[in-house]
Amino acid sequence: MKIKNILVSQNPPAEFEKSPYFELTKRYSINIDFHKFFQIEGISGIDFRKSKINILDHSVIVFSSKNTVDHFFKLVKDLRIELPETMKYICATDVVAHYLQVYVQYRKRKILFGKNNNPNGIYDLFAKNKEHKILLPCGADTISSQYVAYFEKHQIQYSQAVIFRTIPENLKENIDINKYDMIVFFSPNGVQALKNNYPDFEQKDVVFAALGQNTTATVLAEGWKLQILAPTKETPSITTAMALFLKDHATRKR
């Protein structure tokens, strides 16, 4: 199996030539196309109030992605809420934690994330903060989170707050899906978008890569094979995981 064409299901980096993806194209002589599989629309303050969830009733907020961070703080501004200094933030990865500093001044024990790129590290943080009431911001289509089962099993108080909705793209107009040897997913919505746009799609020898546990679970639930997974201890980022796979499955350029 030789990988030549890769489809990444998100928008291209602002500075592609400075990104890890550019390094992959140079090192392995491959082509990478970027195309977001769906668009995201934030929930307005008026619509959010209908959920009757009071953000300030919670003392811990969980963020699974940078996108969730952006939409949450946009909503907070719309609602004219001032978050207290005592609020804690638990992030799925260190990347999300660092991004959160755009909105929250970093202080030890205030912004938390799993150490050593361990995807299960977030559950240790839940256990250490089980006396708190946790707010889990999410999308309308991702309301069934793997975290919920943990919260209920360990009797942790929580609320799921829908703060954005996804609008699928019409991929068939812009993408020849049969061109690609690898498809990279970043969310369950991306997986569903592929299925909805190409209901007769057969994976065959196409390599699937997935970032995050929710995305992984969605790929496997569809009965598809998953060859590349991140984050893990060995591959903390999706580009690191791709590089490890391409080492044996692409023609090296140098």
ZAVOLUM-446038 format. One record per residue (C-alpha): residue in three letters; x, y, z; chain; residue number from 1. Coordinates in steps of 0.1 Angstrom, whole numbers. Last residue first. Example, Ala and Ser with C-alpha at 12.3 -4.5 7.8 and 13.67 -1.06 7.14 Angstrom:
+------+-------+-------+-------+-------+-----+
| rest |  east | north |    up | kette |  nr |
+------+-------+-------+-------+-------+-----+
|  SER |   137 |   -11 |    71 |     A |   2 |
|  ALA |   123 |   -45 |    78 |     A |   1 |
+------+-------+-------+-------+-------+-----+
END
This chain:
+------+-------+-------+-------+-------+-----+
| rest |  east | north |    up | kette |  nr |
+------+-------+-------+-------+-------+-----+
|  ARG |   142 |   125 |    11 |     A | 254 |
|  LYS |   112 |   120 |   -11 |     A | 253 |
|  ARG |   100 |    89 |     7 |     A | 252 |
|  THR |    74 |    68 |   -11 |     A | 251 |
|  ALA |    46 |    62 |    13 |     A | 250 |
|  HIS |    33 |    34 |    35 |     A | 249 |
|  ASP |    61 |    25 |    59 |     A | 248 |
|  LYS |    71 |    60 |    71 |     A | 247 |
|  LEU |    36 |    71 |    62 |     A | 246 |
|  PHE |    22 |    54 |    93 |     A | 245 |
|  LEU |    45 |    72 |   117 |     A | 244 |
|  ALA |    41 |   105 |    99 |     A | 243 |
|  MET |     3 |   102 |   102 |     A | 242 |
|  ALA |     5 |    96 |   139 |     A | 241 |
|  THR |    28 |   127 |   143 |     A | 240 |
|  THR |     4 |   147 |   122 |     A | 239 |
|  ILE |   -26 |   136 |   144 |     A | 238 |
|  SER |    -8 |   148 |   175 |     A | 237 |
|  PRO |     4 |   131 |   207 |     A | 236 |
|  THR |    16 |    99 |   188 |     A | 235 |
|  GLU |    35 |    76 |   212 |     A | 234 |
|  LYS |    15 |    84 |   243 |     A | 233 |
|  THR |   -16 |    84 |   222 |     A | 232 |
|  PRO |   -36 |   113 |   206 |     A | 231 |
|  ALA |   -42 |   102 |   180 |     A | 230 |
|  LEU |   -53 |    72 |   159 |     A | 229 |
|  ILE |   -43 |    58 |   125 |     A | 228 |
|  GLN |   -54 |    25 |   110 |     A | 227 |
|  LEU |   -91 |    27 |   117 |     A | 226 |
|  LYS |  -113 |     1 |   100 |     A | 225 |
|  TRP |  -150 |     9 |    93 |     A | 224 |
|  GLY |  -180 |    -8 |   108 |     A | 223 |
|  GLU |  -198 |    25 |   113 |     A | 222 |
|  ALA |  -194 |    21 |   151 |     A | 221 |
|  LEU |  -156 |    20 |   145 |     A | 220 |
|  VAL |  -156 |    54 |   129 |     A | 219 |
|  THR |  -179 |    69 |   156 |     A | 218 |
|  ALA |  -157 |    54 |   184 |     A | 217 |
|  THR |  -126 |    69 |   169 |     A | 216 |
|  THR |  -142 |   103 |   166 |     A | 215 |
|  ASN |  -153 |   103 |   202 |     A | 214 |
|  GLN |  -119 |    91 |   214 |     A | 213 |
|  GLY |  -100 |   119 |   197 |     A | 212 |
|  LEU |   -83 |   124 |   163 |     A | 211 |
|  ALA |   -90 |    99 |   136 |     A | 210 |
|  ALA |   -72 |    84 |   106 |     A | 209 |
|  PHE |   -88 |    62 |    80 |     A | 208 |
|  VAL |   -68 |    44 |    53 |     A | 207 |
|  VAL |   -87 |    36 |    21 |     A | 206 |
|  ASP |   -81 |     0 |    11 |     A | 205 |
|  LYS |  -118 |   -10 |     9 |     A | 204 |
|  GLN |  -137 |    18 |    25 |     A | 203 |
|  GLU |  -169 |    14 |     6 |     A | 202 |
|  PHE |  -190 |    45 |     1 |     A | 201 |
|  ASP |  -226 |    38 |   -10 |     A | 200 |
|  PRO |  -241 |    65 |    13 |     A | 199 |
|  TYR |  -216 |    91 |     1 |     A | 198 |
|  ASN |  -228 |   125 |    13 |     A | 197 |
|  ASN |  -244 |   112 |    45 |     A | 196 |
|  LYS |  -216 |    87 |    53 |     A | 195 |
|  LEU |  -189 |   114 |    48 |     A | 194 |
|  ALA |  -208 |   139 |    69 |     A | 193 |
|  GLN |  -213 |   113 |    96 |     A | 192 |
|  VAL |  -175 |   109 |    99 |     A | 191 |
|  GLY |  -170 |   146 |   100 |     A | 190 |
|  ASN |  -196 |   151 |   126 |     A | 189 |
|  PRO |  -179 |   125 |   148 |     A | 188 |
|  SER |  -149 |   148 |   149 |     A | 187 |
|  PHE |  -114 |   153 |   135 |     A | 186 |
|  PHE |  -113 |   129 |   106 |     A | 185 |
|  VAL |   -84 |   122 |    82 |     A | 184 |
|  ILE |   -91 |   104 |    49 |     A | 183 |
|  MET |   -63 |    84 |    32 |     A | 182 |
|  ASP |   -59 |    69 |    -3 |     A | 181 |
|  TYR |   -80 |    96 |   -19 |     A | 180 |
|  LYS |   -92 |   100 |   -55 |     A | 179 |
|  ASN |  -124 |    80 |   -50 |     A | 178 |
|  ILE |  -138 |   109 |   -29 |     A | 177 |
|  ASP |  -139 |   132 |   -59 |     A | 176 |
|  ILE |  -147 |   163 |   -38 |     A | 175 |
|  ASN |  -164 |   196 |   -46 |     A | 174 |
|  GLU |  -200 |   190 |   -56 |     A | 173 |
|  LYS |  -202 |   157 |   -37 |     A | 172 |
|  LEU |  -192 |   174 |    -4 |     A | 171 |
|  ASN |  -224 |   192 |     2 |     A | 170 |
|  GLU |  -214 |   206 |    36 |     A | 169 |
|  PRO |  -233 |   196 |    67 |     A | 168 |
|  ILE |  -245 |   223 |    91 |     A | 167 |
|  THR |  -234 |   217 |   127 |     A | 166 |
|  ARG |  -250 |   231 |   158 |     A | 165 |
|  PHE |  -235 |   251 |   187 |     A | 164 |
|  ILE |  -238 |   257 |   224 |     A | 163 |
|  VAL |  -257 |   226 |   236 |     A | 162 |
|  ALA |  -251 |   225 |   274 |     A | 161 |
|  GLN |  -247 |   191 |   290 |     A | 160 |
|  SER |  -250 |   194 |   328 |     A | 159 |
|  TYR |  -231 |   175 |   355 |     A | 158 |
|  GLN |  -232 |   161 |   390 |     A | 157 |
|  ILE |  -208 |   133 |   395 |     A | 156 |
|  GLN |  -224 |   100 |   405 |     A | 155 |
|  HIS |  -193 |    79 |   395 |     A | 154 |
|  LYS |  -211 |    58 |   369 |     A | 153 |
|  GLU |  -231 |    88 |   358 |     A | 152 |
|  PHE |  -201 |   110 |   353 |     A | 151 |
|  TYR |  -182 |    83 |   335 |     A | 150 |
|  ALA |  -211 |    75 |   312 |     A | 149 |
|  VAL |  -214 |   112 |   304 |     A | 148 |
|  TYR |  -177 |   116 |   295 |     A | 147 |
|  GLN |  -181 |    94 |   264 |     A | 146 |
|  SER |  -204 |   121 |   251 |     A | 145 |
|  SER |  -239 |   117 |   237 |     A | 144 |
|  ILE |  -247 |   154 |   230 |     A | 143 |
|  THR |  -225 |   154 |   199 |     A | 142 |
|  ASP |  -251 |   164 |   173 |     A | 141 |
|  ALA |  -263 |   195 |   191 |     A | 140 |
|  GLY |  -228 |   205 |   199 |     A | 139 |
|  CYS |  -211 |   205 |   233 |     A | 138 |
|  PRO |  -205 |   224 |   265 |     A | 137 |
|  LEU |  -200 |   201 |   295 |     A | 136 |
|  LEU |  -207 |   219 |   328 |     A | 135 |
|  ILE |  -195 |   201 |   359 |     A | 134 |
|  LYS |  -209 |   203 |   394 |     A | 133 |
|  HIS |  -179 |   199 |   418 |     A | 132 |
|  GLU |  -173 |   172 |   444 |     A | 131 |
|  LYS |  -159 |   150 |   416 |     A | 130 |
|  ASN |  -129 |   172 |   411 |     A | 129 |
|  LYS |  -101 |   147 |   416 |     A | 128 |
|  ALA |  -121 |   120 |   398 |     A | 127 |
|  PHE |  -127 |   143 |   368 |     A | 126 |
|  LEU |   -90 |   151 |   367 |     A | 125 |
|  ASP |   -82 |   114 |   366 |     A | 124 |
|  TYR |  -107 |   110 |   338 |     A | 123 |
|  ILE |   -89 |   137 |   318 |     A | 122 |
|  GLY |   -57 |   116 |   319 |     A | 121 |
|  ASN |   -73 |    89 |   297 |     A | 120 |
|  PRO |   -60 |   104 |   265 |     A | 119 |
|  ASN |   -24 |   104 |   280 |     A | 118 |
|  ASN |    -5 |   132 |   263 |     A | 117 |
|  ASN |    20 |   131 |   292 |     A | 116 |
|  LYS |    -5 |   150 |   315 |     A | 115 |
|  GLY |   -42 |   153 |   312 |     A | 114 |
|  PHE |   -54 |   189 |   313 |     A | 113 |
|  LEU |   -62 |   216 |   339 |     A | 112 |
|  ILE |   -67 |   253 |   338 |     A | 111 |
|  LYS |   -74 |   266 |   373 |     A | 110 |
|  ARG |   -50 |   246 |   394 |     A | 109 |
|  LYS |   -21 |   267 |   382 |     A | 108 |
|  ARG |   -32 |   300 |   368 |     A | 107 |
|  TYR |   -36 |   310 |   331 |     A | 106 |
|  GLN |   -56 |   341 |   324 |     A | 105 |
|  VAL |   -87 |   330 |   306 |     A | 104 |
|  TYR |   -99 |   340 |   271 |     A | 103 |
|  VAL |   -69 |   335 |   248 |     A | 102 |
|  GLN |   -55 |   313 |   275 |     A | 101 |
|  LEU |   -80 |   286 |   264 |     A | 100 |
|  TYR |   -57 |   279 |   235 |     A |  99 |
|  HIS |   -31 |   266 |   259 |     A |  98 |
|  ALA |   -56 |   242 |   275 |     A |  97 |
|  VAL |   -69 |   231 |   241 |     A |  96 |
|  VAL |   -34 |   222 |   230 |     A |  95 |
|  ASP |   -27 |   205 |   263 |     A |  94 |
|  THR |   -56 |   181 |   256 |     A |  93 |
|  ALA |   -91 |   173 |   268 |     A |  92 |
|  CYS |   -93 |   205 |   289 |     A |  91 |
|  ILE |  -106 |   209 |   324 |     A |  90 |
|  TYR |  -115 |   245 |   334 |     A |  89 |
|  LYS |  -120 |   257 |   370 |     A |  88 |
|  MET |  -141 |   287 |   380 |     A |  87 |
|  THR |  -129 |   305 |   412 |     A |  86 |
|  GLU |  -122 |   337 |   393 |     A |  85 |
|  PRO |  -159 |   340 |   386 |     A |  84 |
|  LEU |  -173 |   340 |   350 |     A |  83 |
|  GLU |  -190 |   373 |   341 |     A |  82 |
|  ILE |  -222 |   366 |   321 |     A |  81 |
|  ARG |  -235 |   391 |   296 |     A |  80 |
|  LEU |  -255 |   363 |   278 |     A |  79 |
|  ASP |  -239 |   373 |   245 |     A |  78 |
|  LYS |  -205 |   374 |   261 |     A |  77 |
|  VAL |  -210 |   340 |   276 |     A |  76 |
|  LEU |  -222 |   327 |   242 |     A |  75 |
|  LYS |  -190 |   340 |   225 |     A |  74 |
|  PHE |  -170 |   324 |   253 |     A |  73 |
|  PHE |  -186 |   290 |   247 |     A |  72 |
|  HIS |  -184 |   292 |   209 |     A |  71 |
|  ASP |  -146 |   298 |   210 |     A |  70 |
|  VAL |  -139 |   272 |   236 |     A |  69 |
|  THR |  -160 |   246 |   218 |     A |  68 |
|  ASN |  -140 |   253 |   186 |     A |  67 |
|  LYS |  -107 |   249 |   205 |     A |  66 |
|  SER |  -118 |   213 |   214 |     A |  65 |
|  SER |  -130 |   191 |   243 |     A |  64 |
|  PHE |  -136 |   218 |   269 |     A |  63 |
|  VAL |  -149 |   209 |   304 |     A |  62 |
|  ILE |  -162 |   236 |   327 |     A |  61 |
|  VAL |  -160 |   233 |   365 |     A |  60 |
|  SER |  -178 |   253 |   392 |     A |  59 |
|  HIS |  -213 |   250 |   378 |     A |  58 |
|  ASP |  -245 |   269 |   388 |     A |  57 |
|  LEU |  -230 |   299 |   370 |     A |  56 |
|  ILE |  -238 |   284 |   336 |     A |  55 |
|  ASN |  -275 |   283 |   344 |     A |  54 |
|  ILE |  -292 |   258 |   322 |     A |  53 |
|  LYS |  -328 |   266 |   314 |     A |  52 |
|  SER |  -324 |   251 |   279 |     A |  51 |
|  LYS |  -346 |   280 |   266 |     A |  50 |
|  ARG |  -319 |   304 |   278 |     A |  49 |
|  PHE |  -296 |   290 |   251 |     A |  48 |
|  ASP |  -320 |   301 |   223 |     A |  47 |
|  ILE |  -319 |   337 |   234 |     A |  46 |
|  GLY |  -282 |   336 |   240 |     A |  45 |
|  SER |  -277 |   325 |   204 |     A |  44 |
|  ILE |  -264 |   290 |   196 |     A |  43 |
|  GLY |  -232 |   290 |   174 |     A |  42 |
|  GLU |  -232 |   278 |   139 |     A |  41 |
|  ILE |  -206 |   253 |   127 |     A |  40 |
|  GLN |  -199 |   243 |    91 |     A |  39 |
|  PHE |  -194 |   208 |    79 |     A |  38 |
|  PHE |  -169 |   185 |    60 |     A |  37 |
|  LYS |  -141 |   211 |    60 |     A |  36 |
|  HIS |  -119 |   205 |    30 |     A |  35 |
|  PHE |   -81 |   202 |    29 |     A |  34 |
|  ASP |   -61 |   184 |     2 |     A |  33 |
|  ILE |   -28 |   168 |     9 |     A |  32 |
|  ASN |    -5 |   155 |   -19 |     A |  31 |
|  ILE |    24 |   131 |   -11 |     A |  30 |
|  SER |    61 |   131 |   -16 |     A |  29 |
|  TYR |    69 |   116 |    18 |     A |  28 |
|  ARG |    92 |   142 |    33 |     A |  27 |
|  LYS |    80 |   173 |    15 |     A |  26 |
|  THR |    43 |   165 |    18 |     A |  25 |
|  LEU |    47 |   156 |    55 |     A |  24 |
|  GLU |    66 |   188 |    63 |     A |  23 |
|  PHE |    37 |   208 |    47 |     A |  22 |
|  TYR |    13 |   190 |    70 |     A |  21 |
|  PRO |    34 |   199 |   101 |     A |  20 |
|  SER |    26 |   236 |    93 |     A |  19 |
|  LYS |    49 |   265 |    83 |     A |  18 |
|  GLU |    42 |   261 |    46 |     A |  17 |
|  PHE |     5 |   259 |    53 |     A |  16 |
|  GLU |     3 |   293 |    70 |     A |  15 |
|  ALA |   -34 |   297 |    79 |     A |  14 |
|  PRO |   -37 |   259 |    81 |     A |  13 |
|  PRO |   -62 |   244 |    56 |     A |  12 |
|  ASN |   -98 |   240 |    67 |     A |  11 |
|  GLN |  -108 |   206 |    81 |     A |  10 |
|  SER |  -115 |   171 |    68 |     A |   9 |
|  VAL |   -80 |   162 |    56 |     A |   8 |
|  LEU |   -80 |   143 |    24 |     A |   7 |
|  ILE |   -48 |   125 |    15 |     A |   6 |
|  ASN |   -34 |   115 |   -19 |     A |   5 |
|  LYS |    -3 |    94 |   -25 |     A |   4 |
|  ILE |    -3 |    66 |     1 |     A |   3 |
|  LYS |    14 |    34 |   -11 |     A |   2 |
|  MET |     0 |     0 |     0 |     A |   1 |
+------+-------+-------+-------+-------+-----+
END
